[in-house]
Amino acid sequence: MGKKINHNLIVPQVSLKEYTTFRIGGKADYFAQPTDYEEIQSLLKWANDYKIPITILGAGANVVISDDGIEGLVINTNKLNHVEILSDIVITESGNEISTLIDQLESAQLSGLESFYGMPSSLGGALRMNARCYGHEISDHLLWVDYLDEKSRLVRYNYNPTDWEYKVSPFQSGDLFIFRAAFKLEHKEKALIREEMDLRYNDRASKGHYRAPCAGSAFKNNHDFGAPTGKIIDDLGLRGLKVGKAKISDWHANIIINEGSASSEDIKSLVNIIIEQVREATGFNLEPEIIFIGR
């Protein structure tokens, strides 16, 4: 891009494949992994000074990155993982991987987030998407979120239930950087917490979430359709359908997998075929959970 790199956190031309669960994607023009609030502010200022676009990337569990990469600066949150536990309240930075956080909560005998155990997402990504699993939403126990706004100012959002819906949060529009969040949980015996964690992990494993690179569910469920999306796709005989190295998995029809060398275009084409065939057969308009980003 020809912009002077004057920041020791910033690395040019970094491959993003290993930063997504799909293992797909080209390079970031610039890449950084801040470890604290001051470094985030510094990175945002650097990008704003040079008018460089910014992309926030957590665990990369719900995204397909273009084979042509991402323009501008990609800020990966993986190193923002500080956790503070105050009685029944946990304050966690956005880069924490959900399962790692829940392991710590189990040790502290705090319950409320076990439904998300085994979900390959960062805390920030789960909040942005208002992740929902087994009848529970990540916002169910939320107290507040600290985020950086478009001018890099730290702002506190206090939970308001009217801002949250199924897979909808107030952080899906605008250039907002989720820094940390607080949750109010409840004390429970460790054995009971572990039992729920194992139940959810084993259920995900039985559905094949860990058998091949994927993003978990490819499409949202819609109760108005009368059946889970996976069953709708399966009933149309689409299980196993392939485009290049992208494939509807053999074990769950709402999971698209990368058989090893799938391109972002393979995934996108397969998603579009599924949407079109379901619409033609049922009139239903499937909404992808997968987000396509990059050039």
C-alpha positions as CSV (number, residue, x, y, z in Angstrom):
1,M,0.0,0.0,0.0
2,G,3.1,2.2,0.2
3,K,2.3,3.5,3.7
4,K,5.2,3.9,6.1
5,I,5.1,1.4,8.9
6,N,6.0,3.2,12.0
7,H,4.6,0.9,14.6
8,N,6.5,-2.1,16.1
9,L,3.3,-4.1,16.5
10,I,2.5,-4.1,12.8
11,V,3.7,-6.9,10.5
12,P,3.1,-6.6,6.7
13,Q,1.8,-9.4,4.4
14,V,0.6,-12.0,7.0
15,S,-1.3,-15.1,5.8
16,L,-4.6,-15.4,7.5
17,K,-5.4,-19.1,6.8
18,E,-4.3,-20.2,10.3
19,Y,-6.4,-17.5,11.9
20,T,-9.7,-19.0,10.8
21,T,-11.4,-22.3,11.6
22,F,-12.1,-22.8,7.8
23,R,-8.3,-22.6,7.1
24,I,-9.0,-20.4,4.1
25,G,-7.8,-16.9,3.2
26,G,-5.2,-14.8,1.6
27,K,-2.9,-12.2,3.3
28,A,-3.5,-9.1,5.4
29,D,-1.8,-6.0,4.1
30,Y,-0.9,-5.3,7.7
31,F,-1.5,-7.5,10.8
32,A,-1.2,-6.8,14.5
33,Q,-2.0,-8.6,17.8
34,P,-2.4,-6.0,20.6
35,T,-2.0,-7.1,24.2
36,D,-3.7,-4.3,26.0
37,Y,-5.9,-1.2,25.7
38,E,-3.0,1.2,25.0
39,E,-1.8,-0.9,22.1
40,I,-5.3,-1.0,20.6
41,Q,-5.5,2.8,20.8
42,S,-2.1,3.1,19.2
43,L,-3.0,0.8,16.3
44,L,-6.3,2.6,15.7
45,K,-4.5,5.9,15.6
46,W,-1.9,4.6,13.2
47,A,-4.6,3.3,10.8
48,N,-6.7,6.5,11.1
49,D,-3.7,8.7,10.5
50,Y,-3.0,6.9,7.2
51,K,-6.7,6.4,6.4
52,I,-6.2,2.6,6.3
53,P,-9.3,0.4,6.7
54,I,-9.4,-1.8,9.8
55,T,-10.8,-5.3,10.2
56,I,-11.2,-6.9,13.6
57,L,-10.5,-10.7,13.7
58,G,-11.1,-12.9,16.7
59,A,-11.0,-16.7,16.6
60,G,-12.1,-16.6,12.9
61,A,-14.8,-19.1,13.6
62,N,-17.6,-17.6,11.6
63,V,-15.8,-16.1,8.7
64,V,-14.5,-16.9,5.2
65,I,-11.6,-14.7,4.2
66,S,-11.1,-13.9,0.5
67,D,-8.3,-15.7,-1.3
68,D,-7.1,-12.3,-2.3
69,G,-6.7,-11.3,1.4
70,I,-7.9,-8.3,3.3
71,E,-7.1,-4.7,2.5
72,G,-5.6,-2.5,5.3
73,L,-4.9,-3.5,8.9
74,V,-6.2,-6.7,10.5
75,I,-6.2,-6.5,14.2
76,N,-6.3,-10.0,15.8
77,T,-7.6,-10.1,19.3
78,N,-6.1,-13.5,20.4
79,K,-3.7,-11.9,22.9
80,L,-6.4,-9.8,24.7
81,N,-7.2,-12.6,27.2
82,H,-7.1,-11.1,30.7
83,V,-9.8,-12.4,33.1
84,E,-10.8,-11.0,36.4
85,I,-13.3,-12.8,38.7
86,L,-15.0,-10.8,41.5
87,S,-17.3,-13.1,43.4
88,D,-20.1,-13.9,40.9
89,I,-19.0,-11.4,38.3
90,V,-16.4,-12.2,35.6
91,I,-14.7,-9.4,33.5
92,T,-13.1,-10.8,30.4
93,E,-11.2,-9.3,27.5
94,S,-12.6,-9.9,24.0
95,G,-9.9,-12.2,22.7
96,N,-10.5,-14.9,25.2
97,E,-11.5,-18.2,23.5
98,I,-14.9,-19.2,24.9
99,S,-14.0,-22.7,26.0
100,T,-10.8,-21.5,27.7
101,L,-12.9,-18.9,29.6
102,I,-15.4,-21.5,30.7
103,D,-12.6,-23.7,32.0
104,Q,-11.6,-20.9,34.3
105,L,-15.2,-20.3,35.3
106,E,-15.5,-24.0,36.2
107,S,-12.5,-23.7,38.5
108,A,-14.2,-20.7,40.2
109,Q,-17.5,-22.6,40.4
110,L,-19.3,-20.1,38.3
111,S,-22.1,-21.2,36.0
112,G,-24.1,-19.7,33.1
113,L,-22.0,-20.0,30.0
114,E,-21.6,-23.8,29.8
115,S,-23.9,-24.0,26.7
116,F,-21.1,-22.4,24.7
117,Y,-18.4,-24.9,25.7
118,G,-16.7,-26.3,22.6
119,M,-17.8,-23.5,20.4
120,P,-14.7,-22.2,18.6
121,S,-15.2,-18.5,19.1
122,S,-13.6,-15.6,20.9
123,L,-15.7,-13.7,23.5
124,G,-15.8,-10.7,21.2
125,G,-17.0,-12.6,18.2
126,A,-19.7,-14.3,20.3
127,L,-20.9,-11.0,21.6
128,R,-20.9,-9.4,18.2
129,M,-23.1,-12.2,16.8
130,N,-25.1,-12.7,20.0
131,A,-24.2,-16.4,19.8
132,R,-27.0,-18.7,20.6
133,C,-26.7,-22.4,21.6
134,Y,-29.1,-24.9,23.2
135,G,-31.6,-22.2,24.0
136,H,-29.1,-19.8,25.6
137,E,-27.7,-16.5,24.2
138,I,-24.3,-15.1,25.2
139,S,-26.2,-11.9,26.2
140,D,-28.3,-13.7,28.8
141,H,-25.9,-12.9,31.6
142,L,-24.3,-9.8,30.2
143,L,-23.8,-6.7,32.4
144,W,-21.8,-4.3,30.3
145,V,-19.4,-4.0,27.4
146,D,-16.4,-1.7,27.1
147,Y,-15.7,-0.8,23.5
148,L,-13.7,1.7,21.5
149,D,-15.8,3.9,19.2
150,E,-15.0,5.3,15.8
151,K,-12.8,8.0,17.5
152,S,-10.9,5.4,19.6
153,R,-12.7,6.5,22.8
154,L,-13.4,3.9,25.4
155,V,-17.2,3.8,25.9
156,R,-19.2,1.6,28.3
157,Y,-22.4,0.0,27.0
158,N,-24.8,-1.2,29.8
159,Y,-26.9,-4.2,28.8
160,N,-30.4,-3.3,27.5
161,P,-32.4,-6.4,26.4
162,T,-34.2,-4.5,23.7
163,D,-30.9,-4.2,21.8
164,W,-30.5,-8.0,21.5
165,E,-32.4,-10.5,19.4
166,Y,-31.7,-13.9,17.8
167,K,-28.1,-13.5,16.3
168,V,-28.5,-9.7,16.6
169,S,-26.4,-7.4,18.8
170,P,-25.8,-3.6,19.0
171,F,-22.2,-4.2,17.8
172,Q,-23.0,-5.3,14.3
173,S,-22.9,-1.8,12.7
174,G,-20.2,0.8,12.8
175,D,-16.5,0.4,13.5
176,L,-16.7,-0.6,17.1
177,F,-13.9,-2.5,18.8
178,I,-15.2,-4.7,21.7
179,F,-12.5,-4.6,24.4
180,R,-14.0,-6.4,27.4
181,A,-17.2,-7.4,28.9
182,A,-18.7,-8.3,32.3
183,F,-21.1,-11.1,33.1
184,K,-23.1,-11.9,36.2
185,L,-23.1,-15.7,36.8
186,E,-24.2,-18.0,39.6
187,H,-22.2,-20.2,42.0
188,K,-22.7,-24.0,41.4
189,E,-20.8,-27.2,42.2
190,K,-17.9,-27.9,39.9
191,A,-19.2,-31.4,39.1
192,L,-22.5,-30.0,37.8
193,I,-20.8,-27.4,35.7
194,R,-18.4,-30.0,34.2
195,E,-21.4,-32.3,33.5
196,E,-23.0,-29.5,31.4
197,M,-19.7,-28.7,29.7
198,D,-19.1,-32.3,28.7
199,L,-22.7,-32.6,27.5
200,R,-22.4,-29.7,25.1
201,Y,-18.9,-30.6,23.9
202,N,-19.9,-34.2,23.2
203,D,-23.0,-33.1,21.3
204,R,-20.9,-30.8,19.1
205,A,-18.5,-33.6,18.5
206,S,-21.3,-36.0,17.6
207,K,-22.4,-33.5,14.9
208,G,-18.9,-33.4,13.4
209,H,-17.9,-29.9,14.3
210,Y,-14.3,-31.0,14.8
211,R,-13.8,-33.5,12.0
212,A,-12.8,-31.1,9.3
213,P,-12.1,-27.3,8.9
214,C,-15.5,-25.6,9.1
215,A,-17.4,-22.7,10.7
216,G,-20.0,-24.8,12.5
217,S,-23.5,-24.1,11.3
218,A,-23.4,-22.5,7.9
219,F,-27.0,-21.1,8.1
220,K,-29.2,-19.7,10.8
221,N,-32.2,-21.6,12.0
222,N,-35.6,-20.0,11.5
223,H,-38.5,-21.3,13.6
224,D,-40.9,-20.0,11.0
225,F,-39.6,-22.7,8.6
226,G,-40.9,-25.4,10.9
227,A,-37.7,-27.5,10.9
228,P,-34.0,-27.0,11.6
229,T,-32.1,-25.7,8.6
230,G,-30.0,-28.9,8.5
231,K,-33.1,-31.0,8.1
232,I,-34.4,-28.8,5.3
233,I,-31.2,-29.1,3.4
234,D,-31.0,-32.8,4.0
235,D,-34.5,-33.4,2.9
236,L,-33.6,-31.9,-0.5
237,G,-30.9,-34.5,-0.9
238,L,-28.1,-32.0,-0.8
239,R,-25.9,-33.7,1.8
240,G,-22.5,-34.4,0.3
241,L,-22.9,-31.8,-2.5
242,K,-19.5,-30.3,-3.5
243,V,-18.1,-27.3,-5.2
244,G,-14.4,-27.7,-5.7
245,K,-13.1,-28.7,-2.3
246,A,-16.0,-27.2,-0.4
247,K,-18.6,-29.8,0.7
248,I,-21.8,-30.1,2.6
249,S,-20.6,-32.6,5.3
250,D,-21.7,-36.2,5.3
251,W,-22.7,-36.1,8.9
252,H,-24.7,-32.8,9.2
253,A,-26.3,-30.9,6.3
254,N,-25.9,-27.5,7.9
255,I,-22.1,-27.8,8.1
256,I,-19.9,-26.9,5.1
257,I,-16.4,-28.2,5.3
258,N,-13.1,-27.5,3.7
259,E,-11.8,-30.8,2.3
260,G,-8.2,-29.5,2.3
261,S,-7.7,-26.9,-0.3
262,A,-11.1,-25.1,-0.7
263,S,-11.1,-21.6,-1.9
264,S,-13.3,-18.8,-0.6
265,E,-15.1,-18.9,-3.9
266,D,-15.8,-22.6,-3.5
267,I,-17.5,-21.8,-0.1
268,K,-19.4,-18.9,-1.5
269,S,-20.6,-20.8,-4.6
270,L,-21.8,-23.7,-2.4
271,V,-23.6,-21.3,-0.1
272,N,-25.4,-19.7,-3.0
273,I,-26.4,-23.0,-4.5
274,I,-27.9,-24.1,-1.2
275,I,-29.8,-20.8,-0.8
276,E,-31.1,-21.0,-4.4
277,Q,-32.2,-24.7,-4.2
278,V,-33.9,-24.3,-0.8
279,R,-35.7,-21.2,-2.1
280,E,-36.9,-22.9,-5.2
281,A,-38.1,-26.0,-3.4
282,T,-39.7,-24.4,-0.3
283,G,-39.9,-20.6,-0.7
284,F,-37.7,-20.2,2.4
285,N,-34.8,-17.7,2.2
286,L,-31.9,-19.1,4.2
287,E,-29.7,-16.6,6.0
288,P,-26.0,-17.5,6.2
289,E,-24.2,-17.4,9.5
290,I,-20.9,-17.4,7.6
291,I,-19.6,-13.9,7.0
292,F,-17.5,-13.3,3.8
293,I,-14.8,-10.7,4.3
294,G,-11.8,-9.3,2.3
295,R,-11.2,-8.3,-1.2
